[in-house]
Amino acid sequence: MSKQIKITCEVITKMSENIRAKKLKFFAKVTEEISLEILKIKKRNFQKLRNINMYKDATNELIELASLILAIDEYMKTISEVSQQAINLKDKNRAKKNTKSDFLAENWSKVKELKNDIGYSFRNISEYFKKYHRFSIAHTTIQNKWKKLEN
């Protein structure tokens, strides 16, 4: 970001760069349902900001970003501090839980290649990931994911 954009975003949101970053991190942690609610608020904020003469020179992208940050802030004010902490804790637990699922998603092309082209079994694919990627994953996990995606 250029200095002009930072200043304008800071002027619109009246928040420092660190606070804006925290708001965006919070947005990344919430569920889809909450994200949609925040995006509805963002749409209202965008229309309000667009109509203010002071921000006529600002680009639509900048106003979109500022309205998103303001929408997140507005939503955070409506929920309790306990709920905010629960969202942060939920994200930490989800990160630990989804590592195998994320790993498989990132390496799904290898799984397909090993299964279809080379003819590996799910057990062999599991051993391949353990040997070459140093990532232990059960063959049944790979098989269940295969049944979901490929059948």
ABEGO torsion letter per residue (X at the ends): XBAAAAAAAAAAAGBBAAAAAAAAAAAAABBAAAAAAAAAAAAAAAAAAAABAAAAABBAAAAAAAAAAAAAAAAAAABBAAAAAAAAAAAAAAAAAAAAAAAAAAAAAAAAAAAAAAGBBAAAAAAAAAAAAGBBBBAAAAAAAAAAAAX
